[in-house]
Amino acid sequence: MYIPSDPDMLLSLINTKLRDEYPSLDDLCDSQDIEKSRILEILEPAGYKYDESQNQFK
C-alpha cells in the first residue's frame, strides 16, 4: 500500500481503511505489510493520535 507523506492525505486514507476494512491499526499494518512506526512518524507530528476505542486517528 502506498503511504502518502502528506499527513492530511494519510489521515484520510488510514481512517477510511480502519472504518471500512480493519478492526485495528495493528491489523491494517499486518495485512498491508506496513511499519506502524512509519504511519505514526507522519501523523503524530501533525497532531494526530490513534484512538484505539474509536479505531481512528483524531
PDBQT receptor file of N, H, CA, C and O in Angstrom, charges set to zero:
ATOM      1  N   MET A   1       0.844  -1.174   0.000  1.00  0.00    +0.000 N 
ATOM      2  CA  MET A   1       0.000   0.000   0.000  1.00  0.00    +0.000 C 
ATOM      3  C   MET A   1       0.891   1.240   0.000  1.00  0.00    +0.000 C 
ATOM      4  O   MET A   1       1.870   1.318   0.743  1.00  0.00    +0.000 OA
ATOM      5  N   TYR A   2       0.544   2.184  -0.828  1.00  0.00    +0.000 N 
ATOM      6  H   TYR A   2      -0.251   2.120  -1.432  1.00  0.00    +0.000 HD
ATOM      7  CA  TYR A   2       1.256   3.457  -0.903  1.00  0.00    +0.000 C 
ATOM      8  C   TYR A   2       0.958   4.282   0.349  1.00  0.00    +0.000 C 
ATOM      9  O   TYR A   2      -0.196   4.398   0.761  1.00  0.00    +0.000 OA
ATOM     10  N   ILE A   3       1.994   4.847   0.946  1.00  0.00    +0.000 N 
ATOM     11  H   ILE A   3       2.931   4.752   0.612  1.00  0.00    +0.000 HD
ATOM     12  CA  ILE A   3       1.855   5.698   2.127  1.00  0.00    +0.000 C 
ATOM     13  C   ILE A   3       2.164   7.140   1.727  1.00  0.00    +0.000 C 
ATOM     14  O   ILE A   3       3.324   7.479   1.492  1.00  0.00    +0.000 OA
ATOM     15  N   PRO A   4       1.130   7.999   1.647  1.00  0.00    +0.000 N 
ATOM     16  CA  PRO A   4       1.386   9.401   1.313  1.00  0.00    +0.000 C 
ATOM     17  C   PRO A   4       2.214  10.079   2.406  1.00  0.00    +0.000 C 
ATOM     18  O   PRO A   4       2.054   9.765   3.586  1.00  0.00    +0.000 OA
ATOM     19  N   SER A   5       3.078  10.984   2.032  1.00  0.00    +0.000 N 
ATOM     20  H   SER A   5       3.208  11.238   1.074  1.00  0.00    +0.000 HD
ATOM     21  CA  SER A   5       3.881  11.704   3.020  1.00  0.00    +0.000 C 
ATOM     22  C   SER A   5       3.137  12.915   3.581  1.00  0.00    +0.000 C 
ATOM     23  O   SER A   5       3.543  13.473   4.600  1.00  0.00    +0.000 OA
ATOM     24  N   ASP A   6       2.059  13.320   2.928  1.00  0.00    +0.000 N 
ATOM     25  H   ASP A   6       1.730  12.866   2.100  1.00  0.00    +0.000 HD
ATOM     26  CA  ASP A   6       1.232  14.425   3.420  1.00  0.00    +0.000 C 
ATOM     27  C   ASP A   6       0.342  13.890   4.543  1.00  0.00    +0.000 C 
ATOM     28  O   ASP A   6      -0.420  12.950   4.319  1.00  0.00    +0.000 OA
ATOM     29  N   PRO A   7       0.420  14.468   5.749  1.00  0.00    +0.000 N 
ATOM     30  CA  PRO A   7      -0.343  13.946   6.876  1.00  0.00    +0.000 C 
ATOM     31  C   PRO A   7      -1.858  13.934   6.659  1.00  0.00    +0.000 C 
ATOM     32  O   PRO A   7      -2.530  12.989   7.074  1.00  0.00    +0.000 OA
ATOM     33  N   ASP A   8      -2.394  14.953   6.026  1.00  0.00    +0.000 N 
ATOM     34  H   ASP A   8      -1.849  15.720   5.690  1.00  0.00    +0.000 HD
ATOM     35  CA  ASP A   8      -3.847  15.002   5.832  1.00  0.00    +0.000 C 
ATOM     36  C   ASP A   8      -4.320  13.939   4.846  1.00  0.00    +0.000 C 
ATOM     37  O   ASP A   8      -5.385  13.350   5.027  1.00  0.00    +0.000 OA
ATOM     38  N   MET A   9      -3.537  13.699   3.818  1.00  0.00    +0.000 N 
ATOM     39  H   MET A   9      -2.672  14.179   3.671  1.00  0.00    +0.000 HD
ATOM     40  CA  MET A   9      -3.882  12.639   2.855  1.00  0.00    +0.000 C 
ATOM     41  C   MET A   9      -3.783  11.268   3.527  1.00  0.00    +0.000 C 
ATOM     42  O   MET A   9      -4.642  10.408   3.335  1.00  0.00    +0.000 OA
ATOM     43  N   LEU A  10      -2.728  11.079   4.312  1.00  0.00    +0.000 N 
ATOM     44  H   LEU A  10      -2.029  11.778   4.467  1.00  0.00    +0.000 HD
ATOM     45  CA  LEU A  10      -2.551   9.809   5.012  1.00  0.00    +0.000 C 
ATOM     46  C   LEU A  10      -3.663   9.595   6.029  1.00  0.00    +0.000 C 
ATOM     47  O   LEU A  10      -4.182   8.487   6.156  1.00  0.00    +0.000 OA
ATOM     48  N   LEU A  11      -4.028  10.637   6.747  1.00  0.00    +0.000 N 
ATOM     49  H   LEU A  11      -3.606  11.538   6.643  1.00  0.00    +0.000 HD
ATOM     50  CA  LEU A  11      -5.113  10.547   7.726  1.00  0.00    +0.000 C 
ATOM     51  C   LEU A  11      -6.389  10.053   7.066  1.00  0.00    +0.000 C 
ATOM     52  O   LEU A  11      -7.036   9.137   7.573  1.00  0.00    +0.000 OA
ATOM     53  N   SER A  12      -6.751  10.642   5.956  1.00  0.00    +0.000 N 
ATOM     54  H   SER A  12      -6.225  11.386   5.544  1.00  0.00    +0.000 HD
ATOM     55  CA  SER A  12      -7.960  10.249   5.239  1.00  0.00    +0.000 C 
ATOM     56  C   SER A  12      -7.883   8.790   4.793  1.00  0.00    +0.000 C 
ATOM     57  O   SER A  12      -8.837   8.033   4.971  1.00  0.00    +0.000 OA
ATOM     58  N   LEU A  13      -6.764   8.401   4.221  1.00  0.00    +0.000 N 
ATOM     59  H   LEU A  13      -5.989   9.016   4.076  1.00  0.00    +0.000 HD
ATOM     60  CA  LEU A  13      -6.585   7.037   3.741  1.00  0.00    +0.000 C 
ATOM     61  C   LEU A  13      -6.667   6.025   4.882  1.00  0.00    +0.000 C 
ATOM     62  O   LEU A  13      -7.401   5.041   4.790  1.00  0.00    +0.000 OA
ATOM     63  N   ILE A  14      -5.922   6.265   5.945  1.00  0.00    +0.000 N 
ATOM     64  H   ILE A  14      -5.327   7.065   6.020  1.00  0.00    +0.000 HD
ATOM     65  CA  ILE A  14      -5.866   5.314   7.058  1.00  0.00    +0.000 C 
ATOM     66  C   ILE A  14      -7.211   5.236   7.770  1.00  0.00    +0.000 C 
ATOM     67  O   ILE A  14      -7.681   4.136   8.060  1.00  0.00    +0.000 OA
ATOM     68  N   ASN A  15      -7.840   6.366   8.057  1.00  0.00    +0.000 N 
ATOM     69  H   ASN A  15      -7.458   7.260   7.821  1.00  0.00    +0.000 HD
ATOM     70  CA  ASN A  15      -9.128   6.328   8.754  1.00  0.00    +0.000 C 
ATOM     71  C   ASN A  15     -10.203   5.646   7.914  1.00  0.00    +0.000 C 
ATOM     72  O   ASN A  15     -11.064   4.958   8.464  1.00  0.00    +0.000 OA
ATOM     73  N   THR A  16     -10.174   5.819   6.610  1.00  0.00    +0.000 N 
ATOM     74  H   THR A  16      -9.475   6.377   6.163  1.00  0.00    +0.000 HD
ATOM     75  CA  THR A  16     -11.135   5.130   5.740  1.00  0.00    +0.000 C 
ATOM     76  C   THR A  16     -10.916   3.627   5.802  1.00  0.00    +0.000 C 
ATOM     77  O   THR A  16     -11.872   2.862   5.930  1.00  0.00    +0.000 OA
ATOM     78  N   LYS A  17      -9.664   3.204   5.711  1.00  0.00    +0.000 N 
ATOM     79  H   LYS A  17      -8.888   3.826   5.607  1.00  0.00    +0.000 HD
ATOM     80  CA  LYS A  17      -9.361   1.772   5.784  1.00  0.00    +0.000 C 
ATOM     81  C   LYS A  17      -9.745   1.203   7.144  1.00  0.00    +0.000 C 
ATOM     82  O   LYS A  17     -10.287   0.101   7.224  1.00  0.00    +0.000 OA
ATOM     83  N   LEU A  18      -9.468   1.943   8.212  1.00  0.00    +0.000 N 
ATOM     84  H   LEU A  18      -9.027   2.839   8.147  1.00  0.00    +0.000 HD
ATOM     85  CA  LEU A  18      -9.827   1.477   9.548  1.00  0.00    +0.000 C 
ATOM     86  C   LEU A  18     -11.345   1.370   9.696  1.00  0.00    +0.000 C 
ATOM     87  O   LEU A  18     -11.842   0.417  10.297  1.00  0.00    +0.000 OA
ATOM     88  N   ARG A  19     -12.062   2.309   9.169  1.00  0.00    +0.000 N 
ATOM     89  H   ARG A  19     -11.659   3.083   8.681  1.00  0.00    +0.000 HD
ATOM     90  CA  ARG A  19     -13.522   2.296   9.269  1.00  0.00    +0.000 C 
ATOM     91  C   ARG A  19     -14.130   1.161   8.455  1.00  0.00    +0.000 C 
ATOM     92  O   ARG A  19     -15.036   0.469   8.921  1.00  0.00    +0.000 OA
ATOM     93  N   ASP A  20     -13.629   0.974   7.239  1.00  0.00    +0.000 N 
ATOM     94  H   ASP A  20     -12.894   1.535   6.860  1.00  0.00    +0.000 HD
ATOM     95  CA  ASP A  20     -14.278   0.057   6.301  1.00  0.00    +0.000 C 
ATOM     96  C   ASP A  20     -13.724  -1.365   6.283  1.00  0.00    +0.000 C 
ATOM     97  O   ASP A  20     -14.445  -2.299   5.931  1.00  0.00    +0.000 OA
ATOM     98  N   GLU A  21     -12.451  -1.545   6.658  1.00  0.00    +0.000 N 
ATOM     99  H   GLU A  21     -11.866  -0.786   6.944  1.00  0.00    +0.000 HD
ATOM    100  CA  GLU A  21     -11.826  -2.842   6.407  1.00  0.00    +0.000 C 
ATOM    101  C   GLU A  21     -11.127  -3.499   7.590  1.00  0.00    +0.000 C 
ATOM    102  O   GLU A  21     -10.991  -4.722   7.604  1.00  0.00    +0.000 OA
ATOM    103  N   TYR A  22     -10.681  -2.738   8.579  1.00  0.00    +0.000 N 
ATOM    104  H   TYR A  22     -10.791  -1.744   8.567  1.00  0.00    +0.000 HD
ATOM    105  CA  TYR A  22      -9.822  -3.308   9.617  1.00  0.00    +0.000 C 
ATOM    106  C   TYR A  22     -10.313  -2.956  11.017  1.00  0.00    +0.000 C 
ATOM    107  O   TYR A  22     -10.720  -1.822  11.270  1.00  0.00    +0.000 OA
ATOM    108  N   PRO A  23     -10.275  -3.933  11.930  1.00  0.00    +0.000 N 
ATOM    109  CA  PRO A  23     -10.726  -3.674  13.299  1.00  0.00    +0.000 C 
ATOM    110  C   PRO A  23      -9.695  -2.954  14.171  1.00  0.00    +0.000 C 
ATOM    111  O   PRO A  23     -10.016  -2.515  15.275  1.00  0.00    +0.000 OA
ATOM    112  N   SER A  24      -8.451  -2.831  13.677  1.00  0.00    +0.000 N 
ATOM    113  H   SER A  24      -8.190  -3.187  12.780  1.00  0.00    +0.000 HD
ATOM    114  CA  SER A  24      -7.423  -2.135  14.458  1.00  0.00    +0.000 C 
ATOM    115  C   SER A  24      -6.288  -1.682  13.546  1.00  0.00    +0.000 C 
ATOM    116  O   SER A  24      -6.137  -2.162  12.422  1.00  0.00    +0.000 OA
ATOM    117  N   LEU A  25      -5.504  -0.756  14.055  1.00  0.00    +0.000 N 
ATOM    118  H   LEU A  25      -5.627  -0.367  14.967  1.00  0.00    +0.000 HD
ATOM    119  CA  LEU A  25      -4.336  -0.276  13.317  1.00  0.00    +0.000 C 
ATOM    120  C   LEU A  25      -3.324  -1.404  13.128  1.00  0.00    +0.000 C 
ATOM    121  O   LEU A  25      -2.704  -1.511  12.070  1.00  0.00    +0.000 OA
ATOM    122  N   ASP A  26      -3.157  -2.231  14.135  1.00  0.00    +0.000 N 
ATOM    123  H   ASP A  26      -3.661  -2.144  14.994  1.00  0.00    +0.000 HD
ATOM    124  CA  ASP A  26      -2.224  -3.360  14.016  1.00  0.00    +0.000 C 
ATOM    125  C   ASP A  26      -2.651  -4.316  12.911  1.00  0.00    +0.000 C 
ATOM    126  O   ASP A  26      -1.809  -4.794  12.151  1.00  0.00    +0.000 OA
ATOM    127  N   ASP A  27      -3.942  -4.599  12.810  1.00  0.00    +0.000 N 
ATOM    128  H   ASP A  27      -4.626  -4.211  13.427  1.00  0.00    +0.000 HD
ATOM    129  CA  ASP A  27      -4.439  -5.484  11.746  1.00  0.00    +0.000 C 
ATOM    130  C   ASP A  27      -4.192  -4.879  10.367  1.00  0.00    +0.000 C 
ATOM    131  O   ASP A  27      -3.786  -5.582   9.441  1.00  0.00    +0.000 OA
ATOM    132  N   LEU A  28      -4.433  -3.588  10.232  1.00  0.00    +0.000 N 
ATOM    133  H   LEU A  28      -4.763  -3.018  10.984  1.00  0.00    +0.000 HD
ATOM    134  CA  LEU A  28      -4.179  -2.915   8.957  1.00  0.00    +0.000 C 
ATOM    135  C   LEU A  28      -2.703  -3.033   8.587  1.00  0.00    +0.000 C 
ATOM    136  O   LEU A  28      -2.366  -3.397   7.460  1.00  0.00    +0.000 OA
ATOM    137  N   CYS A  29      -1.832  -2.726   9.532  1.00  0.00    +0.000 N 
ATOM    138  H   CYS A  29      -2.105  -2.431  10.447  1.00  0.00    +0.000 HD
ATOM    139  CA  CYS A  29      -0.391  -2.763   9.258  1.00  0.00    +0.000 C 
ATOM    140  C   CYS A  29       0.077  -4.171   8.911  1.00  0.00    +0.000 C 
ATOM    141  O   CYS A  29       0.864  -4.353   7.983  1.00  0.00    +0.000 OA
ATOM    142  N   ASP A  30      -0.402  -5.163   9.649  1.00  0.00    +0.000 N 
ATOM    143  H   ASP A  30      -1.041  -5.015  10.404  1.00  0.00    +0.000 HD
ATOM    144  CA  ASP A  30      -0.018  -6.549   9.369  1.00  0.00    +0.000 C 
ATOM    145  C   ASP A  30      -0.500  -6.980   7.994  1.00  0.00    +0.000 C 
ATOM    146  O   ASP A  30       0.253  -7.582   7.229  1.00  0.00    +0.000 OA
ATOM    147  N   SER A  31      -1.732  -6.679   7.685  1.00  0.00    +0.000 N 
ATOM    148  H   SER A  31      -2.344  -6.190   8.307  1.00  0.00    +0.000 HD
ATOM    149  CA  SER A  31      -2.325  -7.097   6.417  1.00  0.00    +0.000 C 
ATOM    150  C   SER A  31      -1.662  -6.425   5.218  1.00  0.00    +0.000 C 
ATOM    151  O   SER A  31      -1.468  -7.052   4.176  1.00  0.00    +0.000 OA
ATOM    152  N   GLN A  32      -1.317  -5.154   5.368  1.00  0.00    +0.000 N 
ATOM    153  H   GLN A  32      -1.474  -4.645   6.214  1.00  0.00    +0.000 HD
ATOM    154  CA  GLN A  32      -0.752  -4.378   4.265  1.00  0.00    +0.000 C 
ATOM    155  C   GLN A  32       0.777  -4.364   4.276  1.00  0.00    +0.000 C 
ATOM    156  O   GLN A  32       1.403  -3.728   3.427  1.00  0.00    +0.000 OA
ATOM    157  N   ASP A  33       1.374  -5.068   5.240  1.00  0.00    +0.000 N 
ATOM    158  H   ASP A  33       0.865  -5.584   5.929  1.00  0.00    +0.000 HD
ATOM    159  CA  ASP A  33       2.834  -5.114   5.376  1.00  0.00    +0.000 C 
ATOM    160  C   ASP A  33       3.431  -3.706   5.466  1.00  0.00    +0.000 C 
ATOM    161  O   ASP A  33       4.344  -3.340   4.726  1.00  0.00    +0.000 OA
ATOM    162  N   ILE A  34       2.876  -2.937   6.405  1.00  0.00    +0.000 N 
ATOM    163  H   ILE A  34       2.135  -3.234   7.007  1.00  0.00    +0.000 HD
ATOM    164  CA  ILE A  34       3.298  -1.555   6.645  1.00  0.00    +0.000 C 
ATOM    165  C   ILE A  34       3.891  -1.475   8.048  1.00  0.00    +0.000 C 
ATOM    166  O   ILE A  34       3.368  -2.078   8.986  1.00  0.00    +0.000 OA
ATOM    167  N   GLU A  35       4.968  -0.740   8.183  1.00  0.00    +0.000 N 
ATOM    168  H   GLU A  35       5.393  -0.251   7.422  1.00  0.00    +0.000 HD
ATOM    169  CA  GLU A  35       5.524  -0.475   9.508  1.00  0.00    +0.000 C 
ATOM    170  C   GLU A  35       4.619   0.540  10.211  1.00  0.00    +0.000 C 
ATOM    171  O   GLU A  35       4.409   1.646   9.713  1.00  0.00    +0.000 OA
ATOM    172  N   LYS A  36       4.090   0.155  11.363  1.00  0.00    +0.000 N 
ATOM    173  H   LYS A  36       4.260  -0.743  11.768  1.00  0.00    +0.000 HD
ATOM    174  CA  LYS A  36       3.239   1.060  12.133  1.00  0.00    +0.000 C 
ATOM    175  C   LYS A  36       3.982   2.361  12.451  1.00  0.00    +0.000 C 
ATOM    176  O   LYS A  36       3.393   3.442  12.441  1.00  0.00    +0.000 OA
ATOM    177  N   SER A  37       5.260   2.243  12.729  1.00  0.00    +0.000 N 
ATOM    178  H   SER A  37       5.738   1.365  12.737  1.00  0.00    +0.000 HD
ATOM    179  CA  SER A  37       6.059   3.429  13.060  1.00  0.00    +0.000 C 
ATOM    180  C   SER A  37       6.090   4.431  11.911  1.00  0.00    +0.000 C 
ATOM    181  O   SER A  37       6.163   5.638  12.144  1.00  0.00    +0.000 OA
ATOM    182  N   ARG A  38       6.035   3.945  10.681  1.00  0.00    +0.000 N 
ATOM    183  H   ARG A  38       5.975   2.965  10.492  1.00  0.00    +0.000 HD
ATOM    184  CA  ARG A  38       6.034   4.834   9.505  1.00  0.00    +0.000 C 
ATOM    185  C   ARG A  38       4.779   5.710   9.498  1.00  0.00    +0.000 C 
ATOM    186  O   ARG A  38       4.854   6.905   9.214  1.00  0.00    +0.000 OA
ATOM    187  N   ILE A  39       3.645   5.119   9.806  1.00  0.00    +0.000 N 
ATOM    188  H   ILE A  39       3.584   4.148  10.037  1.00  0.00    +0.000 HD
ATOM    189  CA  ILE A  39       2.388   5.873   9.878  1.00  0.00    +0.000 C 
ATOM    190  C   ILE A  39       2.456   6.892  11.010  1.00  0.00    +0.000 C 
ATOM    191  O   ILE A  39       2.106   8.059  10.837  1.00  0.00    +0.000 OA
ATOM    192  N   LEU A  40       2.912   6.432  12.169  1.00  0.00    +0.000 N 
ATOM    193  H   LEU A  40       3.197   5.484  12.310  1.00  0.00    +0.000 HD
ATOM    194  CA  LEU A  40       2.968   7.314  13.334  1.00  0.00    +0.000 C 
ATOM    195  C   LEU A  40       3.942   8.469  13.144  1.00  0.00    +0.000 C 
ATOM    196  O   LEU A  40       3.680   9.575  13.617  1.00  0.00    +0.000 OA
ATOM    197  N   GLU A  41       5.055   8.237  12.466  1.00  0.00    +0.000 N 
ATOM    198  H   GLU A  41       5.268   7.338  12.082  1.00  0.00    +0.000 HD
ATOM    199  CA  GLU A  41       6.033   9.319  12.289  1.00  0.00    +0.000 C 
ATOM    200  C   GLU A  41       5.539  10.404  11.339  1.00  0.00    +0.000 C 
ATOM    201  O   GLU A  41       6.087  11.506  11.319  1.00  0.00    +0.000 OA
ATOM    202  N   ILE A  42       4.525  10.106  10.564  1.00  0.00    +0.000 N 
ATOM    203  H   ILE A  42       4.080   9.211  10.580  1.00  0.00    +0.000 HD
ATOM    204  CA  ILE A  42       3.922  11.124   9.694  1.00  0.00    +0.000 C 
ATOM    205  C   ILE A  42       2.751  11.810  10.400  1.00  0.00    +0.000 C 
ATOM    206  O   ILE A  42       2.615  13.031  10.329  1.00  0.00    +0.000 OA
ATOM    207  N   LEU A  43       1.912  11.036  11.074  1.00  0.00    +0.000 N 
ATOM    208  H   LEU A  43       2.022  10.043  11.131  1.00  0.00    +0.000 HD
ATOM    209  CA  LEU A  43       0.690  11.598  11.654  1.00  0.00    +0.000 C 
ATOM    210  C   LEU A  43       0.896  12.288  13.008  1.00  0.00    +0.000 C 
ATOM    211  O   LEU A  43       0.291  13.330  13.261  1.00  0.00    +0.000 OA
ATOM    212  N   GLU A  44       1.728  11.731  13.868  1.00  0.00    +0.000 N 
ATOM    213  H   GLU A  44       2.219  10.885  13.662  1.00  0.00    +0.000 HD
ATOM    214  CA  GLU A  44       1.877  12.317  15.203  1.00  0.00    +0.000 C 
ATOM    215  C   GLU A  44       2.457  13.732  15.198  1.00  0.00    +0.000 C 
ATOM    216  O   GLU A  44       1.963  14.575  15.947  1.00  0.00    +0.000 OA
ATOM    217  N   PRO A  45       3.479  14.037  14.392  1.00  0.00    +0.000 N 
ATOM    218  CA  PRO A  45       3.967  15.425  14.371  1.00  0.00    +0.000 C 
ATOM    219  C   PRO A  45       2.916  16.428  13.880  1.00  0.00    +0.000 C 
ATOM    220  O   PRO A  45       3.004  17.620  14.176  1.00  0.00    +0.000 OA
ATOM    221  N   ALA A  46       1.934  15.944  13.138  1.00  0.00    +0.000 N 
ATOM    222  H   ALA A  46       1.862  14.976  12.898  1.00  0.00    +0.000 HD
ATOM    223  CA  ALA A  46       0.857  16.817  12.654  1.00  0.00    +0.000 C 
ATOM    224  C   ALA A  46      -0.262  16.938  13.691  1.00  0.00    +0.000 C 
ATOM    225  O   ALA A  46      -1.262  17.616  13.455  1.00  0.00    +0.000 OA
ATOM    226  N   GLY A  47      -0.088  16.277  14.839  1.00  0.00    +0.000 N 
ATOM    227  H   GLY A  47       0.725  15.726  15.031  1.00  0.00    +0.000 HD
ATOM    228  CA  GLY A  47      -1.063  16.395  15.918  1.00  0.00    +0.000 C 
ATOM    229  C   GLY A  47      -2.106  15.299  15.967  1.00  0.00    +0.000 C 
ATOM    230  O   GLY A  47      -3.033  15.375  16.773  1.00  0.00    +0.000 OA
ATOM    231  N   TYR A  48      -1.984  14.284  15.132  1.00  0.00    +0.000 N 
ATOM    232  H   TYR A  48      -1.231  14.222  14.477  1.00  0.00    +0.000 HD
ATOM    233  CA  TYR A  48      -2.959  13.198  15.108  1.00  0.00    +0.000 C 
ATOM    234  C   TYR A  48      -2.501  12.046  15.988  1.00  0.00    +0.000 C 
ATOM    235  O   TYR A  48      -1.348  11.621  15.928  1.00  0.00    +0.000 OA
ATOM    236  N   LYS A  49      -3.419  11.549  16.803  1.00  0.00    +0.000 N 
ATOM    237  H   LYS A  49      -4.357  11.894  16.852  1.00  0.00    +0.000 HD
ATOM    238  CA  LYS A  49      -3.147  10.418  17.693  1.00  0.00    +0.000 C 
ATOM    239  C   LYS A  49      -4.166   9.321  17.411  1.00  0.00    +0.000 C 
ATOM    240  O   LYS A  49      -5.328   9.594  17.108  1.00  0.00    +0.000 OA
ATOM    241  N   TYR A  50      -3.709   8.073  17.516  1.00  0.00    +0.000 N 
ATOM    242  H   TYR A  50      -2.766   7.851  17.761  1.00  0.00    +0.000 HD
ATOM    243  CA  TYR A  50      -4.603   6.939  17.300  1.00  0.00    +0.000 C 
ATOM    244  C   TYR A  50      -5.432   6.700  18.550  1.00  0.00    +0.000 C 
ATOM    245  O   TYR A  50      -4.886   6.582  19.647  1.00  0.00    +0.000 OA
ATOM    246  N   ASP A  51      -6.742   6.629  18.393  1.00  0.00    +0.000 N 
ATOM    247  H   ASP A  51      -7.186   6.725  17.502  1.00  0.00    +0.000 HD
ATOM    248  CA  ASP A  51      -7.679   6.339  19.477  1.00  0.00    +0.000 C 
ATOM    249  C   ASP A  51      -8.157   4.903  19.287  1.00  0.00    +0.000 C 
ATOM    250  O   ASP A  51      -8.976   4.628  18.410  1.00  0.00    +0.000 OA
ATOM    251  N   GLU A  52      -7.643   3.986  20.114  1.00  0.00    +0.000 N 
ATOM    252  H   GLU A  52      -6.978   4.210  20.827  1.00  0.00    +0.000 HD
ATOM    253  CA  GLU A  52      -7.995   2.573  19.969  1.00  0.00    +0.000 C 
ATOM    254  C   GLU A  52      -9.487   2.330  20.155  1.00  0.00    +0.000 C 
ATOM    255  O   GLU A  52     -10.072   1.511  19.447  1.00  0.00    +0.000 OA
ATOM    256  N   SER A  53     -10.105   3.028  21.092  1.00  0.00    +0.000 N 
ATOM    257  H   SER A  53      -9.630   3.694  21.667  1.00  0.00    +0.000 HD
ATOM    258  CA  SER A  53     -11.526   2.796  21.359  1.00  0.00    +0.000 C 
ATOM    259  C   SER A  53     -12.408   3.208  20.184  1.00  0.00    +0.000 C 
ATOM    260  O   SER A  53     -13.481   2.638  19.984  1.00  0.00    +0.000 OA
ATOM    261  N   GLN A  54     -11.966   4.191  19.408  1.00  0.00    +0.000 N 
ATOM    262  H   GLN A  54     -11.094   4.655  19.570  1.00  0.00    +0.000 HD
ATOM    263  CA  GLN A  54     -12.714   4.650  18.237  1.00  0.00    +0.000 C 
ATOM    264  C   GLN A  54     -12.170   4.052  16.941  1.00  0.00    +0.000 C 
ATOM    265  O   GLN A  54     -12.790   4.178  15.885  1.00  0.00    +0.000 OA
ATOM    266  N   ASN A  55     -11.007   3.401  17.026  1.00  0.00    +0.000 N 
ATOM    267  H   ASN A  55     -10.503   3.299  17.884  1.00  0.00    +0.000 HD
ATOM    268  CA  ASN A  55     -10.322   2.832  15.866  1.00  0.00    +0.000 C 
ATOM    269  C   ASN A  55     -10.133   3.877  14.763  1.00  0.00    +0.000 C 
ATOM    270  O   ASN A  55     -10.448   3.646  13.596  1.00  0.00    +0.000 OA
ATOM    271  N   GLN A  56      -9.611   5.026  15.176  1.00  0.00    +0.000 N 
ATOM    272  H   GLN A  56      -9.355   5.213  16.124  1.00  0.00    +0.000 HD
ATOM    273  CA  GLN A  56      -9.329   6.079  14.200  1.00  0.00    +0.000 C 
ATOM    274  C   GLN A  56      -8.300   7.053  14.763  1.00  0.00    +0.000 C 
ATOM    275  O   GLN A  56      -8.080   7.134  15.972  1.00  0.00    +0.000 OA
ATOM    276  N   PHE A  57      -7.688   7.778  13.858  1.00  0.00    +0.000 N 
ATOM    277  H   PHE A  57      -7.867   7.712  12.876  1.00  0.00    +0.000 HD
ATOM    278  CA  PHE A  57      -6.800   8.864  14.252  1.00  0.00    +0.000 C 
ATOM    279  C   PHE A  57      -7.638  10.124  14.378  1.00  0.00    +0.000 C 
ATOM    280  O   PHE A  57      -8.543  10.367  13.580  1.00  0.00    +0.000 OA
ATOM    281  N   LYS A  58      -7.324  10.920  15.391  1.00  0.00    +0.000 N 
ATOM    282  H   LYS A  58      -6.589  10.723  16.039  1.00  0.00    +0.000 HD
ATOM    283  CA  LYS A  58      -8.026  12.191  15.614  1.00  0.00    +0.000 C 
ATOM    284  C   LYS A  58      -7.004  13.287  15.804  1.00  0.00    +0.000 C 
ATOM    285  O   LYS A  58      -7.370  14.444  16.007  1.00  0.00    +0.000 OA
TER     286      LYS A  58
